[in-house]
């Protein structure tokens, strides 16, 4: 398998459509804080929401492919790797997924510029720190096309 990523599009992710997690929703979770990622995965374990988490876009896509899952929604930290990568990483991840899905961007940066950047993408904003119930409610709201 080649690591050449010279074209902007990754091979497709998963073979199933929305809701391909048995009995629930699949969330692609891009977060470089390992403790937060594991906490969210653990809290959501019994909720019918399957979290597939990773610290980089490439690792996330690899994890989805390895489990043959197509996510229903993308939740991503705005500052993965220590700087804002959302305008670059989200379109690449969505292109690799191969279909439009809702996006939630989490960040502790509540500046007007950051919020405007997130809204320009048509994505949902979630301020850090957040509790799992708030994230879960926003996931359901975004999947229903609300907000």
C-alpha positions as CSV (number, residue, x, y, z in Angstrom):
1,X,0.0,0.0,0.0
2,X,1.5,3.3,-1.0
3,X,1.6,6.3,1.3
4,X,1.6,8.7,-1.7
5,X,-1.1,11.2,-0.9
6,X,-0.3,13.5,-3.9
7,X,-4.0,13.6,-5.0
8,X,-6.4,15.4,-2.7
9,X,-8.8,12.6,-2.5
10,X,-8.4,9.5,-0.3
11,X,-9.9,6.2,-1.3
12,X,-13.5,5.9,-0.1
13,X,-14.4,5.1,3.5
14,X,-16.7,2.3,4.4
15,X,-19.3,0.5,2.3
16,X,-22.5,1.3,4.3
17,X,-24.6,4.4,4.4
18,X,-25.8,6.5,7.4
19,X,-26.4,4.6,10.6
20,X,-24.1,1.7,9.7
21,X,-23.2,1.1,13.3
22,X,-25.5,-1.7,14.5
23,X,-28.4,0.1,16.2
24,X,-26.9,3.5,16.1
25,X,-24.8,6.4,14.7
26,X,-21.2,6.4,13.7
27,X,-19.2,9.5,14.7
28,X,-15.8,10.2,13.1
29,X,-14.0,12.0,16.0
30,X,-10.9,14.0,15.2
31,X,-9.2,15.0,18.5
32,X,-5.5,15.2,19.4
33,X,-6.2,15.2,23.1
34,X,-6.0,11.5,23.8
35,X,-7.6,11.8,27.3
36,X,-10.6,13.6,25.9
37,X,-10.9,11.2,23.0
38,X,-10.9,8.2,25.2
39,X,-13.3,9.8,27.6
40,X,-15.8,10.5,24.8
41,X,-15.4,7.0,23.4
42,X,-16.0,5.5,26.9
43,X,-19.0,7.7,27.8
44,X,-20.7,7.0,24.5
45,X,-20.0,3.3,24.5
46,X,-23.5,2.3,25.7
47,X,-25.4,5.2,24.1
48,X,-25.9,3.8,20.5
49,X,-23.3,6.2,19.3
50,X,-20.2,4.6,17.9
51,X,-17.1,6.8,18.2
52,X,-14.2,6.2,15.8
53,X,-11.5,8.5,17.1
54,X,-8.0,9.5,16.0
55,X,-5.5,12.3,16.4
56,X,-4.9,13.1,12.7
57,X,-7.1,13.2,9.6
58,X,-5.1,10.4,8.0
59,X,-5.3,8.2,11.1
60,X,-9.1,8.8,11.3
61,X,-9.6,7.8,7.7
62,X,-7.4,4.7,8.2
63,X,-9.4,3.7,11.3
64,X,-12.7,4.1,9.5
65,X,-11.5,2.0,6.6
66,X,-10.1,-0.7,8.9
67,X,-13.5,-1.0,10.5
68,X,-15.3,-0.7,7.2
69,X,-17.4,2.2,8.5
70,X,-18.9,5.3,6.8
71,X,-19.5,8.0,9.5
72,X,-22.8,9.8,9.9
73,X,-21.1,12.9,11.3
74,X,-17.7,14.4,11.8
75,X,-16.7,15.9,15.2
76,X,-13.3,17.7,15.0
77,X,-11.1,19.8,17.2
78,X,-10.4,23.1,15.6
79,X,-6.7,23.1,16.7
80,X,-5.6,19.5,16.0
81,X,-1.8,19.6,16.1
82,X,-1.7,22.9,17.8
83,X,-3.0,25.1,15.0
84,X,-6.3,25.6,13.2
85,X,-6.6,23.0,10.5
86,X,-10.3,23.0,10.0
87,X,-10.4,24.9,6.7
88,X,-8.0,22.4,5.2
89,X,-8.7,19.1,7.0
90,X,-12.5,19.0,7.0
91,X,-12.9,19.3,3.2
92,X,-10.3,16.6,2.7
93,X,-11.9,14.2,5.2
94,X,-15.4,14.9,3.7
95,X,-14.0,14.2,0.2
96,X,-12.5,10.9,1.4
97,X,-15.9,9.9,3.0
98,X,-17.5,10.6,-0.4
99,X,-20.8,12.1,0.8
100,X,-21.8,15.2,2.7
101,X,-22.2,14.7,6.4
102,X,-22.7,17.2,9.3
103,X,-19.6,18.6,11.0
104,X,-19.2,19.8,14.5
105,X,-16.1,21.8,15.3
106,X,-15.0,22.0,18.9
107,X,-12.7,24.7,20.3
108,X,-11.8,26.8,23.3
109,X,-11.3,29.7,20.9
110,X,-14.5,31.7,21.0
111,X,-13.3,34.6,19.0
112,X,-15.6,36.1,16.4
113,X,-13.1,35.2,13.6
114,X,-13.1,31.5,14.6
115,X,-16.8,31.3,14.9
116,X,-17.2,33.0,11.5
117,X,-14.7,30.6,9.9
118,X,-16.7,27.6,11.3
119,X,-20.0,29.1,10.1
120,X,-18.6,29.8,6.6
121,X,-18.1,26.1,6.3
122,X,-21.7,25.4,7.3
123,X,-20.5,23.6,10.4
124,X,-21.7,23.6,14.0
125,X,-19.7,25.2,16.8
126,X,-19.2,23.6,20.2
127,X,-17.2,25.5,22.8
128,X,-14.6,23.6,24.9
129,X,-14.8,22.4,27.6
130,X,-18.1,20.6,27.0
131,X,-19.9,17.8,28.7
132,X,-20.8,14.6,26.9
133,X,-24.5,15.3,27.1
134,X,-24.1,18.6,25.3
135,X,-22.0,16.9,22.6
136,X,-24.6,14.1,22.3
137,X,-27.5,16.6,22.0
138,X,-25.6,18.5,19.3
139,X,-24.8,15.3,17.4
140,X,-28.5,14.4,17.3
141,X,-29.5,18.0,16.4
142,X,-27.0,18.1,13.6
143,X,-28.1,14.8,12.2
144,X,-31.7,16.0,12.2
145,X,-30.6,19.1,10.3
146,X,-31.4,21.5,13.1
147,X,-29.4,24.5,14.1
